[in-house]
Amino acid sequence: MNDTANQNTLQPALATRLADLYRRMEEAYDIVARQLDFSCRGCTDNCCDSYFLHYTRIEWAYLWEGLRQLPPERLAAIRQRAQNFREQAARALAAEERPAIMCPLNEDGMCAVYQHRLMICRLHGVPSSLTYPDGRVQHFPGCDRCQQITAGRSAAPTVERASLLRELVLLEQQMPAGPRPPGGGRVRIKKTIADMICEGSP
């Protein structure tokens, strides 16, 4: 991967399609949030300290589209926070603990690249589900505040992720292949946002 912030821009057509997919994710989220009368306003918790891993190069590249727009000194500060995040996370994982560290993009409670934030950052909060081709359904209850709202309900509205994820996978498959692993095929990634920041664009 490149360690510079000025290489490998995302193809405009793919960026446009990903932005449209993100817009529809937000619409699906908003529908469920309104049905539950759910909002983040006044919440004392912060989901930005949740430990998430991300798996697509297209989202990684789109994240860097946003990072490139920041002033150099602000980007440098974010990269330093990202390095600190990686070191703290490594210590927590070595101790067999799940890291709970503020995202390096969080600045005074706001995302520094809000319009370029990743899928899970857009969907986390309200209940959601993922229906697999074999009919299995995986449920995600939402954040702690949302779980308090839905407690005791026999059913709650959810965002169904399957079609959104399928579309994201199709976009990912149209990304330039990049370096090949020793056995061939496409490179599979599993990275935190801090990893993506420290390693530069894919």
PyMOL commands that set and color helices and strands:
alter all, ss='L'
color gray80, all
select helices_A, chain A and resi 12-36+47-49+57-67+72-94+114-116+119-123+144-150+162-173+193-198
alter helices_A, ss='H'
color red, helices_A
select strands_A, chain A and resi 106-107+110-111+128-131+137-140+159-160
alter strands_A, ss='S'
color yellow, strands_A
deselect
rebuild
show_as cartoon
